Amino acid sequence: MRESPEIAEDEALVPARALHCAGRSATPFDGSGSVTRLGLMDSEIRTARDASVGAWLSALGEATGSPGGGAAAGVMLAIAASLTSMVAGYTEPSDEQRDGLGALRERARMRARVALQLADDDAEASDGFGAAFRLPPGRERDAAVERASVAAARTSAVVGERAGEGIADLEWLAEHGNPALVSDIAVACGALRAAIAGARTNVSFDLASLTSTGRTHDDVRGEHPQLWSAVERFTSDLARLDALEAALDPRAAPTEAAGEGEDGEGDLSRPSAR
């Protein structure tokens, strides 16, 4: 596991969500010079569950950190889960597979809904993170940083855990799913990888922020063993996804076999899912 850097109390070596949230108040303007609705940080605009994709991405693009990378990881999980559900819906199961495939699709749908809630939870955690780092140095700040760091790490860890649960479903679809949608499975793998990688990074850096209160990495590991081990588990999940993507690639992107498929099979049999 990669060691996170020590965080100096008097320097800007703090996690990104703290940098973004600690005292910045973005007020973007439209072309006429008036403050846009996004600049008012309307709660509905920042809510992944309720905002349009365009509005949420506009909020993500502002220098506020809420939503930020952790929330983006939640949205990537939702994308992966939705693609999983789509591929499952296009798959014709055997009689023996029918119940299992139905359960797989329901899990994916539930995972997508939960993922958007987790994205919003992370945005809220980012607000608390920034507020903690705005406090003047001292015991109150140390206690606030600890509470906010652990809360943020736990939120990101849940994203990673839910994402890890989706790997087995994609492995099943890679073997038994509709072969015409193999590229969609590959895209789902990429989105899931982004979610797990984001969770791994955020948990690691949130834990590292505790060193700003005078702790060592060994102290943090001893005080939060479950979160520390989650980072290692996410690293293993990434390796598992890498293996799945490598196995899928010859089927999903067969560019080295450009002469194959000229008999009309493949593209013409593909449902209009894209």
C-alpha positions as CSV (number, residue, x, y, z in Angstrom):
1,M,0.0,0.0,0.0
2,R,1.3,3.4,-0.9
3,E,2.2,5.5,2.1
4,S,0.4,8.9,2.2
5,P,2.6,12.0,2.8
6,E,2.8,13.6,6.2
7,I,0.6,16.6,6.4
8,A,2.2,19.8,7.9
9,E,-0.1,21.9,10.0
10,D,1.3,25.2,8.7
11,E,1.3,24.2,5.0
12,A,-1.2,23.5,2.3
13,L,-0.5,19.8,2.4
14,V,-4.0,18.9,3.2
15,P,-6.4,16.6,1.3
16,A,-8.0,18.2,-1.8
17,R,-11.5,18.3,-0.3
18,A,-10.2,20.5,2.6
19,L,-8.4,22.8,0.2
20,H,-11.5,23.3,-1.9
21,C,-13.9,23.8,1.0
22,A,-11.7,25.7,3.5
23,G,-12.9,29.2,3.0
24,R,-13.6,29.3,-0.8
25,S,-17.0,30.6,-1.8
26,A,-17.3,30.4,-5.5
27,T,-19.7,32.8,-7.2
28,P,-19.6,32.0,-10.9
29,F,-21.1,34.6,-13.3
30,D,-22.9,34.2,-16.5
31,G,-22.0,36.3,-19.6
32,S,-24.1,39.2,-18.4
33,G,-22.3,39.6,-15.1
34,S,-25.1,38.3,-12.9
35,V,-24.6,35.5,-10.4
36,T,-25.8,32.2,-11.8
37,R,-28.1,29.9,-9.9
38,L,-25.1,27.5,-9.6
39,G,-23.2,30.3,-7.8
40,L,-25.9,30.3,-5.1
41,M,-24.9,26.6,-4.4
42,D,-28.6,25.6,-4.5
43,S,-28.9,22.3,-2.7
44,E,-30.8,20.7,-5.5
45,I,-28.1,21.6,-8.0
46,R,-25.5,19.9,-5.9
47,T,-27.6,16.8,-5.2
48,A,-26.6,13.9,-7.5
49,R,-30.0,12.2,-6.9
50,D,-32.1,15.2,-8.1
51,A,-30.0,17.4,-10.4
52,S,-29.7,16.9,-14.1
53,V,-26.4,15.4,-15.3
54,G,-25.4,18.8,-16.8
55,A,-26.2,20.8,-13.6
56,W,-24.4,18.4,-11.4
57,L,-21.3,18.4,-13.6
58,S,-21.4,22.2,-13.6
59,A,-21.3,22.1,-9.8
60,L,-18.5,19.6,-9.9
61,G,-16.5,21.9,-12.1
62,E,-16.6,24.8,-9.7
63,A,-13.7,25.5,-7.2
64,T,-15.8,24.6,-4.1
65,G,-14.9,20.9,-3.6
66,S,-18.5,20.0,-2.8
67,P,-19.2,18.0,-4.8
68,G,-15.7,16.8,-5.4
69,G,-13.7,13.7,-6.3
70,G,-15.3,11.6,-3.6
71,A,-18.8,12.4,-4.9
72,A,-17.6,11.8,-8.4
73,A,-16.5,8.3,-7.4
74,G,-20.1,7.7,-6.2
75,V,-21.5,8.8,-9.5
76,M,-19.0,6.5,-11.3
77,L,-20.3,3.6,-9.2
78,A,-23.9,4.6,-10.2
79,I,-22.8,4.5,-13.9
80,A,-21.2,1.1,-13.5
81,A,-24.2,-0.3,-11.7
82,S,-26.6,1.1,-14.3
83,L,-24.7,-0.4,-17.2
84,T,-24.6,-3.7,-15.3
85,S,-28.4,-3.6,-15.0
86,M,-28.7,-2.7,-18.7
87,V,-26.5,-5.7,-19.9
88,A,-28.4,-8.0,-17.6
89,G,-31.7,-6.8,-19.1
90,Y,-30.4,-7.7,-22.6
91,T,-29.3,-11.1,-21.6
92,E,-31.5,-14.1,-22.3
93,P,-30.9,-16.6,-19.4
94,S,-31.3,-20.3,-19.4
95,D,-34.0,-21.7,-17.1
96,E,-31.3,-22.4,-14.5
97,Q,-29.9,-18.9,-14.7
98,R,-33.2,-17.0,-14.7
99,D,-33.6,-16.4,-11.0
100,G,-29.9,-15.6,-10.5
101,L,-29.9,-13.1,-13.4
102,G,-33.0,-11.4,-12.0
103,A,-31.3,-11.1,-8.6
104,L,-28.2,-9.7,-10.3
105,R,-30.2,-7.0,-12.1
106,E,-32.0,-6.0,-8.9
107,R,-28.7,-5.8,-7.0
108,A,-27.4,-3.5,-9.7
109,R,-30.4,-1.3,-9.7
110,M,-30.2,-0.9,-5.9
111,R,-26.5,-0.3,-6.1
112,A,-27.1,2.6,-8.5
113,R,-29.6,4.2,-6.2
114,V,-27.4,3.8,-3.2
115,A,-24.4,5.2,-5.1
116,L,-26.1,8.5,-5.8
117,Q,-26.9,8.8,-2.1
118,L,-23.3,8.1,-1.3
119,A,-22.2,10.8,-3.7
120,D,-24.4,13.3,-1.8
121,D,-23.1,12.0,1.5
122,D,-19.6,12.6,0.4
123,A,-20.4,16.2,-0.7
124,E,-21.8,16.8,2.7
125,A,-18.7,15.3,4.3
126,S,-16.5,17.6,2.2
127,D,-18.3,20.6,3.7
128,G,-17.5,19.4,7.2
129,F,-13.9,18.7,6.2
130,G,-13.4,22.3,5.0
131,A,-15.0,23.7,8.1
132,A,-12.6,21.8,10.3
133,F,-9.5,23.1,8.5
134,R,-10.8,26.7,8.7
135,L,-10.4,26.6,12.5
136,P,-7.3,28.2,14.0
137,P,-4.6,25.8,15.2
138,G,-5.3,24.3,18.6
139,R,-7.2,21.5,20.4
140,E,-10.6,22.4,18.9
141,R,-9.2,22.3,15.4
142,D,-7.5,19.0,16.0
143,A,-10.7,17.4,17.3
144,A,-12.7,18.8,14.4
145,V,-10.1,17.6,11.9
146,E,-10.2,14.1,13.4
147,R,-14.0,13.9,13.4
148,A,-14.3,15.3,9.8
149,S,-11.4,13.1,8.5
150,V,-12.8,9.9,9.9
151,A,-16.3,10.7,8.8
152,A,-15.1,11.5,5.3
153,A,-13.0,8.3,5.2
154,R,-15.9,6.2,6.2
155,T,-18.1,7.7,3.5
156,S,-15.5,7.0,0.9
157,A,-14.9,3.5,2.3
158,V,-18.6,2.6,1.8
159,V,-18.3,3.7,-1.9
160,G,-15.4,1.4,-2.3
161,E,-17.2,-1.5,-0.5
162,R,-20.3,-1.2,-2.6
163,A,-18.2,-0.9,-5.8
164,G,-16.3,-4.1,-4.8
165,E,-19.6,-5.9,-4.6
166,G,-20.2,-5.2,-8.2
167,I,-17.1,-7.0,-9.5
168,A,-18.7,-10.5,-9.2
169,D,-21.7,-9.4,-11.2
170,L,-19.6,-8.1,-14.0
171,E,-17.5,-11.3,-14.0
172,W,-20.7,-13.3,-14.4
173,L,-21.9,-11.1,-17.2
174,A,-18.6,-11.3,-18.9
175,E,-19.0,-15.1,-19.0
176,H,-22.8,-15.5,-19.5
177,G,-24.1,-12.1,-20.6
178,N,-25.2,-11.1,-24.1
179,P,-22.0,-11.2,-26.1
180,A,-23.2,-8.3,-28.3
181,L,-22.9,-6.0,-25.3
182,V,-19.3,-6.9,-24.3
183,S,-18.1,-3.4,-24.9
184,D,-20.7,-2.1,-22.4
185,I,-19.4,-4.6,-19.8
186,A,-15.9,-3.2,-20.5
187,V,-17.2,0.4,-20.0
188,A,-18.9,-0.7,-16.7
189,C,-15.5,-2.2,-15.6
190,G,-13.8,1.1,-16.3
191,A,-16.4,3.1,-14.4
192,L,-16.3,0.6,-11.5
193,R,-12.5,0.9,-11.5
194,A,-12.7,4.7,-11.2
195,A,-15.1,4.3,-8.3
196,I,-12.8,2.0,-6.4
197,A,-9.6,3.9,-7.2
198,G,-11.3,7.1,-6.1
199,A,-12.4,5.5,-2.8
200,R,-9.0,4.0,-2.2
201,T,-7.3,7.4,-2.7
202,N,-9.8,9.4,-0.6
203,V,-9.7,7.0,2.3
204,S,-5.9,7.0,2.3
205,F,-5.6,10.8,2.2
206,D,-8.4,11.3,4.7
207,L,-6.5,9.0,7.1
208,A,-3.3,10.8,6.3
209,S,-4.9,14.1,7.3
210,L,-5.0,12.8,10.9
211,T,-1.2,13.3,11.0
212,S,-1.9,17.1,11.1
213,T,-3.0,16.5,14.7
214,G,0.4,15.1,15.7
215,R,-0.3,11.4,15.0
216,T,2.1,9.1,13.1
217,H,0.9,6.8,10.4
218,D,1.4,3.9,12.8
219,D,-0.9,5.7,15.3
220,V,-3.6,6.1,12.6
221,R,-3.3,2.5,11.6
222,G,-3.8,1.4,15.2
223,E,-6.7,3.7,15.8
224,H,-8.6,2.9,12.6
225,P,-7.6,-0.6,11.5
226,Q,-10.8,-1.2,9.5
227,L,-10.3,1.9,7.4
228,W,-6.6,1.2,6.9
229,S,-7.3,-2.4,5.8
230,A,-10.0,-1.1,3.4
231,V,-7.3,0.7,1.4
232,E,-5.5,-2.6,1.0
233,R,-8.7,-4.4,0.1
234,F,-9.5,-1.8,-2.6
235,T,-6.0,-2.4,-4.0
236,S,-6.8,-6.1,-4.4
237,D,-10.2,-5.2,-6.0
238,L,-8.4,-3.1,-8.6
239,A,-6.1,-6.0,-9.5
240,R,-9.2,-8.2,-9.9
241,L,-10.8,-5.7,-12.2
242,D,-7.6,-5.3,-14.2
243,A,-7.6,-9.0,-14.8
244,L,-11.3,-8.9,-15.9
245,E,-10.6,-6.0,-18.3
246,A,-7.6,-7.8,-19.7
247,A,-9.7,-10.9,-20.4
248,L,-12.5,-8.8,-22.0
249,D,-10.3,-6.6,-24.2
250,P,-9.8,-9.0,-27.1
251,R,-13.5,-9.3,-27.4
252,A,-14.5,-5.7,-26.6
253,A,-11.9,-4.0,-28.7
254,P,-10.6,-6.4,-31.3
255,T,-8.7,-3.8,-33.3
256,E,-5.8,-6.2,-34.0
257,A,-8.2,-8.5,-35.8
258,A,-9.6,-5.9,-38.2
259,G,-10.3,-8.5,-40.9
260,E,-12.6,-10.5,-38.6
261,G,-16.4,-10.0,-38.4
262,E,-16.9,-9.2,-42.1
263,D,-19.6,-11.9,-42.2
264,G,-22.0,-9.3,-40.7
265,E,-22.1,-10.8,-37.3
266,G,-21.5,-8.7,-34.2
267,D,-22.6,-5.2,-35.1
268,L,-25.8,-6.1,-36.8
269,S,-26.9,-8.3,-34.0
270,R,-26.1,-5.7,-31.4
271,P,-29.2,-4.2,-29.7
272,S,-29.5,-0.4,-30.0
273,A,-28.1,0.2,-26.5
274,R,-25.6,2.8,-27.4
